Amino acid sequence: MAVALVALSLNLAGIAYAATGGNFILGHKNTAGKTTTLIGTGAKGAALSVTNDTPGHPAVAFHAFGTAQPFTVTSSTTVSDLSADLLDGLSSSAFQKSSDLVPMDSVVSFGQTKSWDVGPYITLYADCSGTSGNDTFTQRLLNNAPTAGQWTSGEIAAVGATNPGTSETHGGSAGSGQDTQISKETNPSSSTLVGPAVWANVIWRDNSGEVVTAEYSAIAYANYCEITGTLTRAT
């Protein structure tokens, strides 16, 4: 009786109750020296349901010390309506998809590579190089979509220092994670001359429903290429 009265007085005083092997005392702080396991046998719903009917307060709180995980799961199934503010220390805004309309105004020096992302899957690269008075503009399209796709490119080289006007059509395919490229020589015969402009219209389509169009011009100078245009994803 004396032991029971002491235990009762400790509980009423808010002292933690050592519940290892005993009962879980509601409304009081319980402690256990071993893992407590609840197994719902034949339960048609959740094995444990916790509700807090006090507005503005959570139903469950998890506390862990140091770098320990606050809780673990054994399933990769998506939990409906579960959202998180951080993923690997990054806010959700860091994972927003790229814009559906991307300006391509840029200067690409010889030996440099510029890239533009549109939508969640497509990246367009531009390289500029020059040897022996010949400037070369290279475009590469990287497909990060889950399926393969096809692209076509219509190009016109305007009349420059030595080049006649020409019209060309290119095309190619790229599997998921692959890129494809074409090169266009924009040839000034002298480093002091401005080479012809290349007007390009690139259209990409893949089986996931992505349709991307790049419309731009690239002008070769003595030591760089200047690109102006837009990269657009149909929505």
C-alpha positions as CSV (number, residue, x, y, z in Angstrom):
1,M,0.0,0.0,0.0
2,A,2.8,2.4,0.9
3,V,4.6,1.7,-2.5
4,A,1.3,2.3,-4.3
5,L,0.7,5.6,-2.5
6,V,4.2,6.8,-3.4
7,A,3.7,5.9,-7.1
8,L,0.4,7.7,-7.1
9,S,1.8,10.8,-5.5
10,L,4.7,10.8,-8.1
11,N,2.3,10.6,-11.0
12,L,0.1,13.3,-9.6
13,A,3.2,15.5,-9.3
14,G,4.0,15.0,-13.0
15,I,7.0,12.8,-12.5
16,A,7.7,10.4,-15.4
17,Y,6.3,7.0,-14.9
18,A,8.5,4.0,-15.7
19,A,6.2,2.0,-17.9
20,T,8.5,-0.8,-18.9
21,G,6.4,-3.9,-18.4
22,G,3.5,-1.8,-17.0
23,N,0.6,0.2,-18.2
24,F,0.7,3.3,-20.4
25,I,-0.6,6.2,-18.2
26,L,-2.6,8.7,-20.1
27,G,-2.0,12.4,-19.3
28,H,1.4,11.7,-17.9
29,K,5.0,11.4,-19.1
30,N,5.8,7.7,-19.6
31,T,9.2,6.2,-20.0
32,A,10.3,2.8,-21.2
33,G,13.7,1.2,-21.3
34,K,12.9,-0.9,-24.4
35,T,11.1,-0.4,-27.7
36,T,7.3,-0.3,-27.4
37,T,5.6,-2.0,-30.2
38,L,1.9,-1.9,-31.2
39,I,0.6,-4.6,-33.6
40,G,-2.9,-4.3,-34.9
41,T,-4.2,-7.8,-35.7
42,G,-7.2,-7.8,-38.0
43,A,-7.6,-4.0,-37.8
44,K,-9.6,-2.7,-40.7
45,G,-8.2,0.8,-40.2
46,A,-5.0,2.2,-38.8
47,A,-3.5,0.3,-35.9
48,L,-3.1,3.6,-34.1
49,S,-5.1,6.8,-34.5
50,V,-4.3,10.0,-32.7
51,T,-6.5,13.0,-32.7
52,N,-6.0,16.4,-31.1
53,D,-9.3,18.3,-31.0
54,T,-7.6,21.5,-29.7
55,P,-7.4,23.9,-32.7
56,G,-3.9,24.9,-33.8
57,H,-2.1,22.0,-32.1
58,P,-0.6,18.9,-33.8
59,A,-1.8,15.4,-33.2
60,V,1.6,13.9,-32.8
61,A,5.1,15.3,-32.1
62,F,8.4,13.4,-32.7
63,H,11.6,14.4,-30.9
64,A,15.1,13.0,-31.6
65,F,18.5,14.0,-30.2
66,G,21.4,15.1,-32.3
67,T,21.3,14.0,-36.0
68,A,19.0,11.1,-35.4
69,Q,15.9,10.8,-37.7
70,P,12.7,11.8,-35.9
71,F,11.0,8.8,-37.5
72,T,11.5,6.1,-40.1
73,V,9.3,4.3,-42.6
74,T,9.5,0.9,-44.3
75,S,7.6,1.7,-47.5
76,S,8.3,3.8,-50.6
77,T,4.6,4.4,-51.2
78,T,3.7,8.1,-51.6
79,V,1.8,9.4,-48.5
80,S,-1.2,11.6,-49.7
81,D,-1.3,15.2,-48.4
82,L,2.2,14.8,-46.8
83,S,4.3,17.9,-47.6
84,A,7.8,18.9,-46.5
85,D,9.4,22.4,-46.4
86,L,12.9,21.1,-47.0
87,L,14.5,18.4,-49.1
88,D,18.2,17.8,-48.6
89,G,18.3,21.2,-46.9
90,L,16.7,23.0,-49.9
91,S,13.4,24.8,-49.9
92,S,10.7,23.6,-52.3
93,S,11.2,26.7,-54.5
94,A,14.6,25.3,-55.5
95,F,12.9,22.4,-57.2
96,Q,10.4,24.4,-59.3
97,K,10.4,23.5,-63.0
98,S,12.1,25.8,-65.4
99,S,10.1,28.5,-67.1
100,D,8.1,27.7,-70.2
101,L,9.5,30.8,-72.0
102,V,13.3,31.4,-71.7
103,P,15.1,34.3,-73.4
104,M,18.3,33.3,-75.1
105,D,20.1,36.7,-75.3
106,S,23.7,35.9,-74.6
107,V,27.3,36.4,-75.8
108,V,29.3,33.2,-76.2
109,S,33.1,33.6,-76.4
110,F,35.3,31.2,-78.2
111,G,35.7,28.1,-76.1
112,Q,32.6,28.8,-74.0
113,T,29.4,26.9,-73.7
114,K,26.0,28.5,-72.8
115,S,22.9,26.6,-71.9
116,W,19.2,27.3,-71.5
117,D,16.6,25.1,-69.8
118,V,12.9,25.1,-70.7
119,G,10.2,23.1,-69.0
120,P,11.3,20.2,-66.9
121,Y,13.2,18.2,-69.5
122,I,14.9,20.1,-72.4
123,T,18.3,21.9,-72.4
124,L,19.7,23.7,-75.4
125,Y,23.5,24.3,-75.5
126,A,25.5,26.6,-77.7
127,D,29.2,26.5,-78.4
128,C,31.3,29.0,-80.4
129,S,34.8,28.4,-81.7
130,G,37.1,29.7,-84.3
131,T,40.2,28.5,-86.2
132,S,42.0,30.0,-89.2
133,G,39.4,32.6,-89.7
134,N,36.5,30.2,-89.6
135,D,33.9,30.6,-86.9
136,T,31.8,27.6,-86.0
137,F,28.5,27.8,-84.1
138,T,27.4,24.5,-82.6
139,Q,24.0,23.8,-81.0
140,R,23.2,20.7,-78.9
141,L,19.8,19.7,-77.6
142,L,19.8,17.5,-74.4
143,N,16.8,15.3,-73.8
144,N,16.1,14.7,-70.1
145,A,12.6,13.4,-70.8
146,P,11.7,9.9,-69.8
147,T,11.2,9.0,-73.5
148,A,13.0,9.5,-76.7
149,G,12.1,12.3,-79.1
150,Q,12.8,13.9,-82.5
151,W,13.9,17.4,-83.4
152,T,14.1,19.3,-86.6
153,S,16.0,22.5,-87.3
154,G,15.5,24.9,-90.2
155,E,18.4,27.3,-90.7
156,I,19.3,30.2,-93.0
157,A,22.8,31.7,-93.2
158,A,22.5,35.3,-94.4
159,V,25.0,36.7,-96.9
160,G,28.2,37.6,-95.1
161,A,31.7,38.5,-96.1
162,T,32.3,35.4,-98.2
163,N,29.2,33.3,-97.8
164,P,26.2,33.1,-100.1
165,G,22.7,32.8,-98.6
166,T,21.9,29.2,-97.9
167,S,19.0,27.3,-96.4
168,E,19.4,24.0,-94.6
169,T,17.2,21.6,-92.7
170,H,18.6,19.2,-90.1
171,G,17.0,16.7,-87.9
172,G,17.8,14.0,-85.4
173,S,16.7,11.9,-82.5
174,A,17.8,11.6,-78.9
175,G,17.0,9.0,-76.3
176,S,16.3,9.8,-72.7
177,G,19.4,11.4,-71.2
178,Q,21.1,11.8,-74.6
179,D,21.9,14.9,-76.7
180,T,22.2,15.5,-80.4
181,Q,24.0,18.3,-82.2
182,I,24.7,20.1,-85.5
183,S,27.5,22.6,-86.3
184,K,27.1,25.6,-88.6
185,E,30.2,27.4,-90.0
186,T,29.7,31.1,-90.0
187,N,32.8,31.9,-91.9
188,P,34.3,35.4,-92.0
189,S,37.4,35.3,-94.3
190,S,39.2,37.7,-92.0
191,S,39.1,38.2,-88.3
192,T,38.2,41.8,-88.8
193,L,35.0,40.9,-90.7
194,V,31.6,40.0,-89.2
195,G,30.4,36.6,-90.3
196,P,26.9,35.8,-91.5
197,A,24.0,35.5,-89.1
198,V,22.4,32.1,-88.6
199,W,18.7,32.1,-88.1
200,A,17.5,28.9,-86.6
201,N,14.1,27.4,-85.8
202,V,14.4,24.2,-83.7
203,I,11.4,22.1,-82.9
204,W,11.5,19.2,-80.4
205,R,8.8,16.6,-79.8
206,D,8.8,13.5,-77.7
207,N,6.4,10.8,-76.6
208,S,5.8,12.3,-73.2
209,G,4.0,15.2,-74.9
210,E,6.8,17.8,-74.8
211,V,6.9,20.3,-77.6
212,V,9.7,22.8,-77.5
213,T,10.6,25.5,-80.0
214,A,13.8,27.5,-80.2
215,E,13.9,30.5,-82.5
216,Y,17.1,32.6,-82.5
217,S,19.8,34.2,-84.5
218,A,23.5,33.7,-84.0
219,I,26.1,36.2,-85.4
220,A,29.8,35.3,-85.5
221,Y,32.3,38.0,-84.7
222,A,36.1,37.8,-84.5
223,N,36.2,36.3,-81.1
224,Y,32.7,35.4,-80.1
225,C,29.1,34.6,-81.2
226,E,26.1,36.7,-80.2
227,I,22.8,34.8,-79.7
228,T,19.4,36.4,-79.6
229,G,16.1,34.6,-79.4
230,T,13.6,32.6,-77.3
231,L,13.2,29.0,-76.1
232,T,9.5,28.1,-75.7
233,R,7.7,25.1,-74.3
234,A,4.1,24.5,-75.4
235,T,1.8,24.2,-72.4
